[in-house]
């Protein structure tokens, strides 16, 4: 099954499946085209310079309504993204992002 933009959206937490950031969590900050999104992690990839990534190289894990709202309104910053990903990593064995 081919992944489509509908499978990933702004605010989704995903795991990178390929590249130097393999197995690391990230947040989708922008949908660019049918096969591409922009991602950030708040530490290495900042929201001011997100990475262009093919969606086939990402695995969706969670959707954060809070992050979706912050990114959509332009109020997201690297600290908030990094904090959300830390919360996801610390909770992934016990229920995921809350």
C-alpha positions in Angstrom: 0.0 0.0 0.0 1.4 3.4 -1.0 1.5 6.0 1.7 -0.3 9.2 0.9 -0.5 12.7 2.4 -3.8 11.7 4.0 -1.8 9.3 6.2 0.4 12.1 7.6 -0.7 15.6 8.6 0.6 18.6 10.4 1.2 17.9 14.1 1.7 14.1 13.6 4.5 12.5 15.5 6.3 10.0 13.3 9.4 7.8 13.4 12.0 8.2 10.6 12.6 5.0 8.7 15.6 6.1 6.6 18.4 8.5 6.6 20.7 9.8 9.2 17.7 10.4 11.5 16.6 6.8 11.3 14.6 5.5 14.3 14.2 9.1 15.7 10.9 10.8 16.4 9.9 14.0 14.6 6.9 16.2 14.1 5.3 17.0 10.7 5.3 20.8 10.5 4.1 21.2 6.8 2.7 19.1 4.0 4.6 20.1 0.8 3.3 17.7 -1.9 1.8 14.3 -2.4 4.9 12.5 -1.4 6.7 15.1 0.8 6.4 16.7 4.2 8.6 19.0 6.3 9.7 17.6 9.7 11.3 19.1 12.8 12.5 17.7 16.1 13.2 20.9 18.0 16.9 20.0 18.6 18.7 19.0 15.4 16.0 20.1 12.9 14.5 23.4 14.0 11.1 24.6 13.0 12.8 27.5 11.2 14.7 25.1 9.0 12.7 21.9 8.8 13.9 18.8 6.8 12.1 17.8 3.6 11.3 14.1 3.9 9.5 11.6 1.7 6.4 10.2 3.5 7.4 6.7 2.6 10.4 7.2 4.9 8.1 8.0 7.9 5.9 5.9 10.1 3.1 7.7 11.8 2.9 7.1 15.6 0.6 9.6 17.2 -1.4 12.8 16.5 -1.0 15.6 18.9 -3.9 18.0 18.7 -2.0 20.5 20.8 1.0 20.5 18.4 -1.4 20.7 15.4 -3.0 23.8 16.9 0.3 25.4 17.8 1.8 24.8 14.3 -1.3 25.9 12.5 -1.5 29.1 14.4 2.2 29.8 14.1 2.8 29.6 17.8 5.0 26.5 17.8 8.6 26.8 18.7 11.5 24.4 19.0 11.2 24.1 22.8 7.5 23.0 22.5 8.3 20.5 19.8 11.2 19.0 21.7 9.2 18.8 24.9 6.3 17.0 23.1 8.8 14.5 21.6 10.4 13.9 25.0 7.0 13.3 26.4 6.2 10.9 23.6 9.5 9.0 24.0 9.0 8.7 27.8 5.4 7.5 27.4 5.7 5.3 24.3 5.9 2.1 26.4 3.1 3.2 28.6 0.4 4.6 26.3 1.9 7.1 24.0 1.6 10.9 23.9 -1.1 12.4 26.1 
